[in-house]
Amino acid sequence: MLRQGMVNVIQPTRIQALNARPVRRGRFVLYWMPQSQRAEWNHALEFAIERANELGLPAVAYVGCTTLFPGANARNLHFMLQGLIETRSGSRRAAYS
């Protein structure tokens, strides 16, 4: 995972601008985590942290917890929440800024 001062290790082919708007100044960089709920080998999370460090802002991860998707049940949500606990622990171990 990237820490403050590290060099970008994400392949440029993984980065795609979705619009031509300039980056707006805000209070944080938001990473919407719809899947890949892990701290290690998560290129999108690494990119969000890198951008946050470049801008001198905190990175905030958002995960929507819902039972509205097809096949959602208590077992799926339990598995997802366990993954989020591990992601949180992994993020703390990596000492993100």
Residue pairs with C-beta under 8 A, 6 or more apart in sequence:
1 39
1 40
1 42
1 45
1 46
1 49
1 90
1 91
1 94
1 96
2 8
2 9
2 46
2 49
2 50
2 53
3 94
3 95
3 96
3 97
4 53
4 97
5 53
6 50
8 50
9 46
10 43
10 46
10 47
10 50
14 43
14 47
15 47
23 55
25 55
26 57
27 57
27 58
28 52
28 57
28 58
28 59
28 60
29 48
29 49
29 51
29 52
29 55
29 57
29 58
29 59
29 60
30 48
30 60
30 62
31 44
31 45
31 48
31 49
31 59
31 60
31 61
31 62
32 61
32 62
33 44
33 45
33 61
33 62
33 63
33 87
34 63
34 64
36 42
36 44
36 45
37 63
37 80
37 83
37 84
37 87
38 83
38 86
38 87
38 90
39 45
39 86
39 87
39 88
39 89
39 90
39 91
39 93
39 94
40 90
45 61
48 59
48 61
49 59
49 96
49 97
51 59
52 58
52 59
52 97
53 97
58 97
59 96
61 87
63 80
63 84
65 77
65 80
65 81
66 72
67 73
67 77
